Structure formats: C-alpha cells, structure tokens
Amino acid sequence: MGQTESKAEEAAAIERVANAAREVQSASKSLEERFNASSDAATPTVPLARLTAAIKELQVARDALDGLLAKKSFH
C-alpha cells in the first residue's frame, strides 16, 4: 500500500471516529432533553437505543483506527 493510500485510509478512519463521536453527543443530548421534558418515569426506548447504537459504532470505529495505527507502526 502506498503512502497516499495509507494516509487516505487513516483520514477515513479518523473521520469515522469523529462522526461517531458527534452522533454519540447528539444522541446523548436528545436523550437528556427527553428526560428533562417529560416527568413520565418510562424509559424513552428509541432515544436510548439510538445512544446505545452510537456508542457501539464509536467503539468499533476506534478499534478500527487503533488497528490501522498499530499495523502502521509495525511497518
């Protein structure tokens, strides 16, 4: 793999992490607003599921970036 391809792959992985982090932040804010707006004790299932999925995607994205950087450090 050439240096240009490697840098493009790294940039894409970093962008994926950044996008996932923004989604976690957005989902968290949405869930917080939902709790603050409602006195109902019921758990808001959809916003909670969105946050859970966003956190999972962030973990996967970070693991992929870590793997890419680890692979690069061995070369």
mmCIF file of the N, C-alpha and C atoms, coordinates in Angstrom:
data_MODEL
# 
_entry.id   MODEL 
# 
loop_
_atom_site.group_PDB 
_atom_site.id 
_atom_site.type_symbol 
_atom_site.label_atom_id 
_atom_site.label_alt_id 
_atom_site.label_comp_id 
_atom_site.label_asym_id 
_atom_site.label_entity_id 
_atom_site.label_seq_id 
_atom_site.pdbx_PDB_ins_code 
_atom_site.Cartn_x 
_atom_site.Cartn_y 
_atom_site.Cartn_z 
_atom_site.occupancy 
_atom_site.B_iso_or_equiv 
_atom_site.pdbx_formal_charge 
_atom_site.auth_seq_id 
_atom_site.auth_comp_id 
_atom_site.auth_asym_id 
_atom_site.auth_atom_id 
_atom_site.pdbx_PDB_model_num 
ATOM 1   N N  . MET A 1 1  ? 0.853   -1.173 0.000  1.00 0.00 ? 1  MET A N  1 
ATOM 2   C CA . MET A 1 1  ? 0.000   0.000  0.000  1.00 0.00 ? 1  MET A CA 1 
ATOM 3   C C  . MET A 1 1  ? 0.894   1.230  0.000  1.00 0.00 ? 1  MET A C  1 
ATOM 4   N N  . GLY A 1 2  ? 0.591   2.172  -0.868 1.00 0.00 ? 2  GLY A N  1 
ATOM 5   C CA . GLY A 1 2  ? 1.381   3.381  -0.966 1.00 0.00 ? 2  GLY A CA 1 
ATOM 6   C C  . GLY A 1 2  ? 1.093   4.350  0.167  1.00 0.00 ? 2  GLY A C  1 
ATOM 7   N N  . GLN A 1 3  ? 1.975   5.306  0.301  1.00 0.00 ? 3  GLN A N  1 
ATOM 8   C CA . GLN A 1 3  ? 1.832   6.287  1.377  1.00 0.00 ? 3  GLN A CA 1 
ATOM 9   C C  . GLN A 1 3  ? 0.547   7.098  1.210  1.00 0.00 ? 3  GLN A C  1 
ATOM 10  N N  . THR A 1 4  ? 0.193   7.437  -0.019 1.00 0.00 ? 4  THR A N  1 
ATOM 11  C CA . THR A 1 4  ? -1.029  8.208  -0.265 1.00 0.00 ? 4  THR A CA 1 
ATOM 12  C C  . THR A 1 4  ? -2.253  7.407  0.137  1.00 0.00 ? 4  THR A C  1 
ATOM 13  N N  . GLU A 1 5  ? -2.277  6.129  -0.236 1.00 0.00 ? 5  GLU A N  1 
ATOM 14  C CA . GLU A 1 5  ? -3.399  5.261  0.135  1.00 0.00 ? 5  GLU A CA 1 
ATOM 15  C C  . GLU A 1 5  ? -3.490  5.108  1.645  1.00 0.00 ? 5  GLU A C  1 
ATOM 16  N N  . SER A 1 6  ? -2.338  4.967  2.297  1.00 0.00 ? 6  SER A N  1 
ATOM 17  C CA . SER A 1 6  ? -2.293  4.819  3.746  1.00 0.00 ? 6  SER A CA 1 
ATOM 18  C C  . SER A 1 6  ? -2.851  6.058  4.440  1.00 0.00 ? 6  SER A C  1 
ATOM 19  N N  . LYS A 1 7  ? -2.450  7.224  3.962  1.00 0.00 ? 7  LYS A N  1 
ATOM 20  C CA . LYS A 1 7  ? -2.943  8.477  4.551  1.00 0.00 ? 7  LYS A CA 1 
ATOM 21  C C  . LYS A 1 7  ? -4.437  8.639  4.316  1.00 0.00 ? 7  LYS A C  1 
ATOM 22  N N  . ALA A 1 8  ? -4.916  8.243  3.149  1.00 0.00 ? 8  ALA A N  1 
ATOM 23  C CA . ALA A 1 8  ? -6.349  8.328  2.858  1.00 0.00 ? 8  ALA A CA 1 
ATOM 24  C C  . ALA A 1 8  ? -7.131  7.384  3.767  1.00 0.00 ? 8  ALA A C  1 
ATOM 25  N N  . GLU A 1 9  ? -6.590  6.210  3.985  1.00 0.00 ? 9  GLU A N  1 
ATOM 26  C CA . GLU A 1 9  ? -7.236  5.235  4.864  1.00 0.00 ? 9  GLU A CA 1 
ATOM 27  C C  . GLU A 1 9  ? -7.281  5.754  6.306  1.00 0.00 ? 9  GLU A C  1 
ATOM 28  N N  . GLU A 1 10 ? -6.185  6.357  6.749  1.00 0.00 ? 10 GLU A N  1 
ATOM 29  C CA . GLU A 1 10 ? -6.143  6.949  8.088  1.00 0.00 ? 10 GLU A CA 1 
ATOM 30  C C  . GLU A 1 10 ? -7.144  8.089  8.209  1.00 0.00 ? 10 GLU A C  1 
ATOM 31  N N  . ALA A 1 11 ? -7.193  8.931  7.206  1.00 0.00 ? 11 ALA A N  1 
ATOM 32  C CA . ALA A 1 11 ? -8.121  10.064 7.225  1.00 0.00 ? 11 ALA A CA 1 
ATOM 33  C C  . ALA A 1 11 ? -9.566  9.571  7.292  1.00 0.00 ? 11 ALA A C  1 
ATOM 34  N N  . ALA A 1 12 ? -9.881  8.541  6.546  1.00 0.00 ? 12 ALA A N  1 
ATOM 35  C CA . ALA A 1 12 ? -11.232 7.987  6.558  1.00 0.00 ? 12 ALA A CA 1 
ATOM 36  C C  . ALA A 1 12 ? -11.562 7.390  7.930  1.00 0.00 ? 12 ALA A C  1 
ATOM 37  N N  . ALA A 1 13 ? -10.589 6.730  8.537  1.00 0.00 ? 13 ALA A N  1 
ATOM 38  C CA . ALA A 1 13 ? -10.807 6.136  9.857  1.00 0.00 ? 13 ALA A CA 1 
ATOM 39  C C  . ALA A 1 13 ? -11.001 7.221  10.917 1.00 0.00 ? 13 ALA A C  1 
ATOM 40  N N  . ILE A 1 14 ? -10.233 8.283  10.826 1.00 0.00 ? 14 ILE A N  1 
ATOM 41  C CA . ILE A 1 14 ? -10.375 9.396  11.771 1.00 0.00 ? 14 ILE A CA 1 
ATOM 42  C C  . ILE A 1 14 ? -11.720 10.086 11.578 1.00 0.00 ? 14 ILE A C  1 
ATOM 43  N N  . GLU A 1 15 ? -12.126 10.247 10.332 1.00 0.00 ? 15 GLU A N  1 
ATOM 44  C CA . GLU A 1 15 ? -13.421 10.850 10.048 1.00 0.00 ? 15 GLU A CA 1 
ATOM 45  C C  . GLU A 1 15 ? -14.552 9.977  10.606 1.00 0.00 ? 15 GLU A C  1 
ATOM 46  N N  . ARG A 1 16 ? -14.408 8.676  10.493 1.00 0.00 ? 16 ARG A N  1 
ATOM 47  C CA . ARG A 1 16 ? -15.428 7.768  11.027 1.00 0.00 ? 16 ARG A CA 1 
ATOM 48  C C  . ARG A 1 16 ? -15.534 7.916  12.544 1.00 0.00 ? 16 ARG A C  1 
ATOM 49  N N  . VAL A 1 17 ? -14.400 8.010  13.221 1.00 0.00 ? 17 VAL A N  1 
ATOM 50  C CA . VAL A 1 17 ? -14.403 8.198  14.675 1.00 0.00 ? 17 VAL A CA 1 
ATOM 51  C C  . VAL A 1 17 ? -15.061 9.533  15.029 1.00 0.00 ? 17 VAL A C  1 
ATOM 52  N N  . ALA A 1 18 ? -14.702 10.583 14.311 1.00 0.00 ? 18 ALA A N  1 
ATOM 53  C CA . ALA A 1 18 ? -15.273 11.909 14.583 1.00 0.00 ? 18 ALA A CA 1 
ATOM 54  C C  . ALA A 1 18 ? -16.778 11.913 14.364 1.00 0.00 ? 18 ALA A C  1 
ATOM 55  N N  . ASN A 1 19 ? -17.234 11.303 13.276 1.00 0.00 ? 19 ASN A N  1 
ATOM 56  C CA . ASN A 1 19 ? -18.668 11.236 13.001 1.00 0.00 ? 19 ASN A CA 1 
ATOM 57  C C  . ASN A 1 19 ? -19.399 10.438 14.081 1.00 0.00 ? 19 ASN A C  1 
ATOM 58  N N  . ALA A 1 20 ? -18.804 9.349  14.496 1.00 0.00 ? 20 ALA A N  1 
ATOM 59  C CA . ALA A 1 20 ? -19.413 8.522  15.541 1.00 0.00 ? 20 ALA A CA 1 
ATOM 60  C C  . ALA A 1 20 ? -19.467 9.280  16.869 1.00 0.00 ? 20 ALA A C  1 
ATOM 61  N N  . ALA A 1 21 ? -18.425 10.020 17.173 1.00 0.00 ? 21 ALA A N  1 
ATOM 62  C CA . ALA A 1 21 ? -18.408 10.808 18.408 1.00 0.00 ? 21 ALA A CA 1 
ATOM 63  C C  . ALA A 1 21 ? -19.488 11.892 18.372 1.00 0.00 ? 21 ALA A C  1 
ATOM 64  N N  . ARG A 1 22 ? -19.656 12.524 17.227 1.00 0.00 ? 22 ARG A N  1 
ATOM 65  C CA . ARG A 1 22 ? -20.724 13.529 17.092 1.00 0.00 ? 22 ARG A CA 1 
ATOM 66  C C  . ARG A 1 22 ? -22.095 12.890 17.267 1.00 0.00 ? 22 ARG A C  1 
ATOM 67  N N  . GLU A 1 23 ? -22.279 11.695 16.743 1.00 0.00 ? 23 GLU A N  1 
ATOM 68  C CA . GLU A 1 23 ? -23.560 11.009 16.882 1.00 0.00 ? 23 GLU A CA 1 
ATOM 69  C C  . GLU A 1 23 ? -23.820 10.633 18.342 1.00 0.00 ? 23 GLU A C  1 
ATOM 70  N N  . VAL A 1 24 ? -22.788 10.213 19.060 1.00 0.00 ? 24 VAL A N  1 
ATOM 71  C CA . VAL A 1 24 ? -22.943 9.925  20.493 1.00 0.00 ? 24 VAL A CA 1 
ATOM 72  C C  . VAL A 1 24 ? -23.364 11.193 21.224 1.00 0.00 ? 24 VAL A C  1 
ATOM 73  N N  . GLN A 1 25 ? -22.709 12.290 20.918 1.00 0.00 ? 25 GLN A N  1 
ATOM 74  C CA . GLN A 1 25 ? -23.030 13.560 21.562 1.00 0.00 ? 25 GLN A CA 1 
ATOM 75  C C  . GLN A 1 25 ? -24.467 13.972 21.248 1.00 0.00 ? 25 GLN A C  1 
ATOM 76  N N  . SER A 1 26 ? -24.875 13.862 20.003 1.00 0.00 ? 26 SER A N  1 
ATOM 77  C CA . SER A 1 26 ? -26.223 14.232 19.589 1.00 0.00 ? 26 SER A CA 1 
ATOM 78  C C  . SER A 1 26 ? -27.272 13.330 20.243 1.00 0.00 ? 26 SER A C  1 
ATOM 79  N N  . ALA A 1 27 ? -27.017 12.035 20.249 1.00 0.00 ? 27 ALA A N  1 
ATOM 80  C CA . ALA A 1 27 ? -27.957 11.088 20.849 1.00 0.00 ? 27 ALA A CA 1 
ATOM 81  C C  . ALA A 1 27 ? -28.063 11.308 22.355 1.00 0.00 ? 27 ALA A C  1 
ATOM 82  N N  . SER A 1 28 ? -26.952 11.609 22.986 1.00 0.00 ? 28 SER A N  1 
ATOM 83  C CA . SER A 1 28 ? -26.946 11.880 24.421 1.00 0.00 ? 28 SER A CA 1 
ATOM 84  C C  . SER A 1 28 ? -27.752 13.138 24.740 1.00 0.00 ? 28 SER A C  1 
ATOM 85  N N  . LYS A 1 29 ? -27.550 14.162 23.941 1.00 0.00 ? 29 LYS A N  1 
ATOM 86  C CA . LYS A 1 29 ? -28.285 15.413 24.141 1.00 0.00 ? 29 LYS A CA 1 
ATOM 87  C C  . LYS A 1 29 ? -29.783 15.176 23.942 1.00 0.00 ? 29 LYS A C  1 
ATOM 88  N N  . SER A 1 30 ? -30.142 14.430 22.932 1.00 0.00 ? 30 SER A N  1 
ATOM 89  C CA . SER A 1 30 ? -31.539 14.121 22.656 1.00 0.00 ? 30 SER A CA 1 
ATOM 90  C C  . SER A 1 30 ? -32.174 13.360 23.820 1.00 0.00 ? 30 SER A C  1 
ATOM 91  N N  . LEU A 1 31 ? -31.450 12.402 24.345 1.00 0.00 ? 31 LEU A N  1 
ATOM 92  C CA . LEU A 1 31 ? -31.954 11.621 25.472 1.00 0.00 ? 31 LEU A CA 1 
ATOM 93  C C  . LEU A 1 31 ? -32.108 12.507 26.706 1.00 0.00 ? 31 LEU A C  1 
ATOM 94  N N  . GLU A 1 32 ? -31.138 13.349 26.938 1.00 0.00 ? 32 GLU A N  1 
ATOM 95  C CA . GLU A 1 32 ? -31.202 14.273 28.077 1.00 0.00 ? 32 GLU A CA 1 
ATOM 96  C C  . GLU A 1 32 ? -32.398 15.218 27.953 1.00 0.00 ? 32 GLU A C  1 
ATOM 97  N N  . GLU A 1 33 ? -32.612 15.751 26.768 1.00 0.00 ? 33 GLU A N  1 
ATOM 98  C CA . GLU A 1 33 ? -33.755 16.642 26.545 1.00 0.00 ? 33 GLU A CA 1 
ATOM 99  C C  . GLU A 1 33 ? -35.070 15.906 26.769 1.00 0.00 ? 33 GLU A C  1 
ATOM 100 N N  . ARG A 1 34 ? -35.105 14.664 26.349 1.00 0.00 ? 34 ARG A N  1 
ATOM 101 C CA . ARG A 1 34 ? -36.319 13.854 26.518 1.00 0.00 ? 34 ARG A CA 1 
ATOM 102 C C  . ARG A 1 34 ? -36.615 13.633 27.991 1.00 0.00 ? 34 ARG A C  1 
ATOM 103 N N  . PHE A 1 35 ? -35.577 13.364 28.787 1.00 0.00 ? 35 PHE A N  1 
ATOM 104 C CA . PHE A 1 35 ? -35.770 13.179 30.221 1.00 0.00 ? 35 PHE A CA 1 
ATOM 105 C C  . PHE A 1 35 ? -36.186 14.489 30.895 1.00 0.00 ? 35 PHE A C  1 
ATOM 106 N N  . ASN A 1 36 ? -35.577 15.587 30.486 1.00 0.00 ? 36 ASN A N  1 
ATOM 107 C CA . ASN A 1 36 ? -35.888 16.879 31.084 1.00 0.00 ? 36 ASN A CA 1 
ATOM 108 C C  . ASN A 1 36 ? -37.287 17.364 30.722 1.00 0.00 ? 36 ASN A C  1 
ATOM 109 N N  . ALA A 1 37 ? -37.754 17.021 29.537 1.00 0.00 ? 37 ALA A N  1 
ATOM 110 C CA . ALA A 1 37 ? -39.058 17.485 29.062 1.00 0.00 ? 37 ALA A CA 1 
ATOM 111 C C  . ALA A 1 37 ? -40.214 16.667 29.620 1.00 0.00 ? 37 ALA A C  1 
ATOM 112 N N  . SER A 1 38 ? -39.945 15.475 30.064 1.00 0.00 ? 38 SER A N  1 
ATOM 113 C CA . SER A 1 38 ? -41.015 14.584 30.483 1.00 0.00 ? 38 SER A CA 1 
ATOM 114 C C  . SER A 1 38 ? -40.872 14.225 31.948 1.00 0.00 ? 38 SER A C  1 
ATOM 115 N N  . SER A 1 39 ? -41.983 14.307 32.645 1.00 0.00 ? 39 SER A N  1 
ATOM 116 C CA . SER A 1 39 ? -41.987 13.859 34.041 1.00 0.00 ? 39 SER A CA 1 
ATOM 117 C C  . SER A 1 39 ? -42.360 12.388 34.129 1.00 0.00 ? 39 SER A C  1 
ATOM 118 N N  . ASP A 1 40 ? -42.652 11.801 32.977 1.00 0.00 ? 40 ASP A N  1 
ATOM 119 C CA . ASP A 1 40 ? -43.003 10.382 32.891 1.00 0.00 ? 40 ASP A CA 1 
ATOM 120 C C  . ASP A 1 40 ? -41.772 9.542  33.242 1.00 0.00 ? 40 ASP A C  1 
ATOM 121 N N  . ALA A 1 41 ? -41.963 8.549  34.071 1.00 0.00 ? 41 ALA A N  1 
ATOM 122 C CA . ALA A 1 41 ? -40.846 7.710  34.516 1.00 0.00 ? 41 ALA A CA 1 
ATOM 123 C C  . ALA A 1 41 ? -40.472 6.636  33.494 1.00 0.00 ? 41 ALA A C  1 
ATOM 124 N N  . ALA A 1 42 ? -41.251 6.513  32.429 1.00 0.00 ? 42 ALA A N  1 
ATOM 125 C CA . ALA A 1 42 ? -40.973 5.492  31.419 1.00 0.00 ? 42 ALA A CA 1 
ATOM 126 C C  . ALA A 1 42 ? -39.675 5.812  30.677 1.00 0.00 ? 42 ALA A C  1 
ATOM 127 N N  . THR A 1 43 ? -38.916 4.788  30.406 1.00 0.00 ? 43 THR A N  1 
ATOM 128 C CA . THR A 1 43 ? -37.667 4.953  29.672 1.00 0.00 ? 43 THR A CA 1 
ATOM 129 C C  . THR A 1 43 ? -37.959 5.219  28.203 1.00 0.00 ? 43 THR A C  1 
ATOM 130 N N  . PRO A 1 44 ? -37.385 6.274  27.654 1.00 0.00 ? 44 PRO A N  1 
ATOM 131 C CA . PRO A 1 44 ? -37.580 6.555  26.219 1.00 0.00 ? 44 PRO A CA 1 
ATOM 132 C C  . PRO A 1 44 ? -36.777 5.566  25.385 1.00 0.00 ? 44 PRO A C  1 
ATOM 133 N N  . THR A 1 45 ? -37.427 4.560  24.884 1.00 0.00 ? 45 THR A N  1 
ATOM 134 C CA . THR A 1 45 ? -36.762 3.433  24.228 1.00 0.00 ? 45 THR A CA 1 
ATOM 135 C C  . THR A 1 45 ? -35.985 3.833  22.976 1.00 0.00 ? 45 THR A C  1 
ATOM 136 N N  . VAL A 1 46 ? -36.588 4.610  22.098 1.00 0.00 ? 46 VAL A N  1 
ATOM 137 C CA . VAL A 1 46 ? -35.915 4.946  20.834 1.00 0.00 ? 46 VAL A CA 1 
ATOM 138 C C  . VAL A 1 46 ? -34.664 5.802  21.071 1.00 0.00 ? 46 VAL A C  1 
ATOM 139 N N  . PRO A 1 47 ? -34.735 6.876  21.857 1.00 0.00 ? 47 PRO A N  1 
ATOM 140 C CA . PRO A 1 47 ? -33.507 7.655  22.089 1.00 0.00 ? 47 PRO A CA 1 
ATOM 141 C C  . PRO A 1 47 ? -32.425 6.847  22.815 1.00 0.00 ? 47 PRO A C  1 
ATOM 142 N N  . LEU A 1 48 ? -32.837 5.967  23.698 1.00 0.00 ? 48 LEU A N  1 
ATOM 143 C CA . LEU A 1 48 ? -31.865 5.125  24.397 1.00 0.00 ? 48 LEU A CA 1 
ATOM 144 C C  . LEU A 1 48 ? -31.209 4.136  23.435 1.00 0.00 ? 48 LEU A C  1 
ATOM 145 N N  . ALA A 1 49 ? -31.996 3.559  22.546 1.00 0.00 ? 49 ALA A N  1 
ATOM 146 C CA . ALA A 1 49 ? -31.457 2.641  21.538 1.00 0.00 ? 49 ALA A CA 1 
ATOM 147 C C  . ALA A 1 49 ? -30.504 3.387  20.593 1.00 0.00 ? 49 ALA A C  1 
ATOM 148 N N  . ARG A 1 50 ? -30.863 4.623  20.242 1.00 0.00 ? 50 ARG A N  1 
ATOM 149 C CA . ARG A 1 50 ? -30.002 5.432  19.372 1.00 0.00 ? 50 ARG A CA 1 
ATOM 150 C C  . ARG A 1 50 ? -28.652 5.681  20.052 1.00 0.00 ? 50 ARG A C  1 
ATOM 151 N N  . LEU A 1 51 ? -28.692 6.023  21.339 1.00 0.00 ? 51 LEU A N  1 
ATOM 152 C CA . LEU A 1 51 ? -27.448 6.268  22.070 1.00 0.00 ? 51 LEU A CA 1 
ATOM 153 C C  . LEU A 1 51 ? -26.611 4.997  22.153 1.00 0.00 ? 51 LEU A C  1 
ATOM 154 N N  . THR A 1 52 ? -27.250 3.895  22.439 1.00 0.00 ? 52 THR A N  1 
ATOM 155 C CA . THR A 1 52 ? -26.538 2.615  22.530 1.00 0.00 ? 52 THR A CA 1 
ATOM 156 C C  . THR A 1 52 ? -25.870 2.266  21.205 1.00 0.00 ? 52 THR A C  1 
ATOM 157 N N  . ALA A 1 53 ? -26.600 2.434  20.104 1.00 0.00 ? 53 ALA A N  1 
ATOM 158 C CA . ALA A 1 53 ? -26.035 2.152  18.781 1.00 0.00 ? 53 ALA A CA 1 
ATOM 159 C C  . ALA A 1 53 ? -24.885 3.100  18.457 1.00 0.00 ? 53 ALA A C  1 
ATOM 160 N N  . ALA A 1 54 ? -25.026 4.359  18.842 1.00 0.00 ? 54 ALA A N  1 
ATOM 161 C CA . ALA A 1 54 ? -23.975 5.343  18.577 1.00 0.00 ? 54 ALA A CA 1 
ATOM 162 C C  . ALA A 1 54 ? -22.706 5.011  19.359 1.00 0.00 ? 54 ALA A C  1 
ATOM 163 N N  . ILE A 1 55 ? -22.873 4.603  20.597 1.00 0.00 ? 55 ILE A N  1 
ATOM 164 C CA . ILE A 1 55 ? -21.713 4.227  21.413 1.00 0.00 ? 55 ILE A CA 1 
ATOM 165 C C  . ILE A 1 55 ? -21.023 3.004  20.825 1.00 0.00 ? 55 ILE A C  1 
ATOM 166 N N  . LYS A 1 56 ? -21.809 2.039  20.381 1.00 0.00 ? 56 LYS A N  1 
ATOM 167 C CA . LYS A 1 56 ? -21.231 0.835  19.766 1.00 0.00 ? 56 LYS A CA 1 
ATOM 168 C C  . LYS A 1 56 ? -20.446 1.191  18.501 1.00 0.00 ? 56 LYS A C  1 
ATOM 169 N N  . GLU A 1 57 ? -21.020 2.055  17.665 1.00 0.00 ? 57 GLU A N  1 
ATOM 170 C CA . GLU A 1 57 ? -20.327 2.473  16.442 1.00 0.00 ? 57 GLU A CA 1 
ATOM 171 C C  . GLU A 1 57 ? -19.031 3.199  16.783 1.00 0.00 ? 57 GLU A C  1 
ATOM 172 N N  . LEU A 1 58 ? -19.051 4.027  17.824 1.00 0.00 ? 58 LEU A N  1 
ATOM 173 C CA . LEU A 1 58 ? -17.831 4.728  18.232 1.00 0.00 ? 58 LEU A CA 1 
ATOM 174 C C  . LEU A 1 58 ? -16.767 3.728  18.680 1.00 0.00 ? 58 LEU A C  1 
ATOM 175 N N  . GLN A 1 59 ? -17.172 2.723  19.429 1.00 0.00 ? 59 GLN A N  1 
ATOM 176 C CA . GLN A 1 59 ? -16.216 1.699  19.862 1.00 0.00 ? 59 GLN A CA 1 
ATOM 177 C C  . GLN A 1 59 ? -15.610 0.960  18.670 1.00 0.00 ? 59 GLN A C  1 
ATOM 178 N N  . VAL A 1 60 ? -16.458 0.587  17.728 1.00 0.00 ? 60 VAL A N  1 
ATOM 179 C CA . VAL A 1 60 ? -15.998 -0.134 16.536 1.00 0.00 ? 60 VAL A CA 1 
ATOM 180 C C  . VAL A 1 60 ? -15.063 0.754  15.712 1.00 0.00 ? 60 VAL A C  1 
ATOM 181 N N  . ALA A 1 61 ? -15.437 2.017  15.552 1.00 0.00 ? 61 ALA A N  1 
ATOM 182 C CA . ALA A 1 61 ? -14.611 2.953  14.781 1.00 0.00 ? 61 ALA A CA 1 
ATOM 183 C C  . ALA A 1 61 ? -13.255 3.158  15.447 1.00 0.00 ? 61 ALA A C  1 
ATOM 184 N N  . ARG A 1 62 ? -13.250 3.304  16.754 1.00 0.00 ? 62 ARG A N  1 
ATOM 185 C CA . ARG A 1 62 ? -11.982 3.490  17.475 1.00 0.00 ? 62 ARG A CA 1 
ATOM 186 C C  . ARG A 1 62 ? -11.108 2.241  17.385 1.00 0.00 ? 62 ARG A C  1 
ATOM 187 N N  . ASP A 1 63 ? -11.731 1.080  17.505 1.00 0.00 ? 63 ASP A N  1 
ATOM 188 C CA . ASP A 1 63 ? -10.965 -0.164 17.378 1.00 0.00 ? 63 ASP A CA 1 
ATOM 189 C C  . ASP A 1 63 ? -10.347 -0.293 15.981 1.00 0.00 ? 63 ASP A C  1 
ATOM 190 N N  . ALA A 1 64 ? -11.108 0.079  14.968 1.00 0.00 ? 64 ALA A N  1 
ATOM 191 C CA . ALA A 1 64 ? -10.592 0.022  13.599 1.00 0.00 ? 64 ALA A CA 1 
ATOM 192 C C  . ALA A 1 64 ? -9.429  0.993  13.419 1.00 0.00 ? 64 ALA A C  1 
ATOM 193 N N  . LEU A 1 65 ? -9.556  2.190  13.961 1.00 0.00 ? 65 LEU A N  1 
ATOM 194 C CA . LEU A 1 65 ? -8.465  3.165  13.879 1.00 0.00 ? 65 LEU A CA 1 
ATOM 195 C C  . LEU A 1 65 ? -7.246  2.667  14.643 1.00 0.00 ? 65 LEU A C  1 
ATOM 196 N N  . ASP A 1 66 ? -7.460  2.132  15.837 1.00 0.00 ? 66 ASP A N  1 
ATOM 197 C CA . ASP A 1 66 ? -6.340  1.584  16.608 1.00 0.00 ? 66 ASP A CA 1 
ATOM 198 C C  . ASP A 1 66 ? -5.629  0.473  15.847 1.00 0.00 ? 66 ASP A C  1 
ATOM 199 N N  . GLY A 1 67 ? -6.402  -0.403 15.218 1.00 0.00 ? 67 GLY A N  1 
ATOM 200 C CA . GLY A 1 67 ? -5.810  -1.479 14.430 1.00 0.00 ? 67 GLY A CA 1 
ATOM 201 C C  . GLY A 1 67 ? -5.005  -0.953 13.262 1.00 0.00 ? 67 GLY A C  1 
ATOM 202 N N  . LEU A 1 68 ? -5.528  0.055  12.611 1.00 0.00 ? 68 LEU A N  1 
ATOM 203 C CA . LEU A 1 68 ? -4.835  0.660  11.476 1.00 0.00 ? 68 LEU A CA 1 
ATOM 204 C C  . LEU A 1 68 ? -3.523  1.300  11.926 1.00 0.00 ? 68 LEU A C  1 
ATOM 205 N N  . LEU A 1 69 ? -3.561  2.018  13.023 1.00 0.00 ? 69 LEU A N  1 
ATOM 206 C CA . LEU A 1 69 ? -2.357  2.687  13.527 1.00 0.00 ? 69 LEU A CA 1 
ATOM 207 C C  . LEU A 1 69 ? -1.336  1.662  14.042 1.00 0.00 ? 69 LEU A C  1 
ATOM 208 N N  . ALA A 1 70 ? -1.817  0.601  14.657 1.00 0.00 ? 70 ALA A N  1 
ATOM 209 C CA . ALA A 1 70 ? -0.911  -0.452 15.136 1.00 0.00 ? 70 ALA A CA 1 
ATOM 210 C C  . ALA A 1 70 ? -0.222  -1.125 13.949 1.00 0.00 ? 70 ALA A C  1 
ATOM 211 N N  . LYS A 1 71 ? -0.995  -1.394 12.907 1.00 0.00 ? 71 LYS A N  1 
ATOM 212 C CA . LYS A 1 71 ? -0.435  -2.009 11.701 1.00 0.00 ? 71 LYS A CA 1 
ATOM 213 C C  . LYS A 1 71 ? 0.625   -1.099 11.087 1.00 0.00 ? 71 LYS A C  1 
ATOM 214 N N  . LYS A 1 72 ? 0.345   0.199  11.096 1.00 0.00 ? 72 LYS A N  1 
ATOM 215 C CA . LYS A 1 72 ? 1.281   1.172  10.529 1.00 0.00 ? 72 LYS A CA 1 
ATOM 216 C C  . LYS A 1 72 ? 2.574   1.223  11.354 1.00 0.00 ? 72 LYS A C  1 
ATOM 217 N N  . SER A 1 73 ? 2.467   1.115  12.660 1.00 0.00 ? 73 SER A N  1 
ATOM 218 C CA . SER A 1 73 ? 3.661   1.213  13.497 1.00 0.00 ? 73 SER A CA 1 
ATOM 219 C C  . SER A 1 73 ? 4.588   0.010  13.351 1.00 0.00 ? 73 SER A C  1 
ATOM 220 N N  . PHE A 1 74 ? 4.031   -1.112 12.878 1.00 0.00 ? 74 PHE A N  1 
ATOM 221 C CA . PHE A 1 74 ? 4.858   -2.300 12.665 1.00 0.00 ? 74 PHE A CA 1 
ATOM 222 C C  . PHE A 1 74 ? 5.569   -2.277 11.313 1.00 0.00 ? 74 PHE A C  1 
ATOM 223 N N  . HIS A 1 75 ? 5.194   -1.362 10.441 1.00 0.00 ? 75 HIS A N  1 
ATOM 224 C CA . HIS A 1 75 ? 5.820   -1.297 9.107  1.00 0.00 ? 75 HIS A CA 1 
ATOM 225 C C  . HIS A 1 75 ? 6.870   -0.245 9.059  1.00 0.00 ? 75 HIS A C  1 
# 
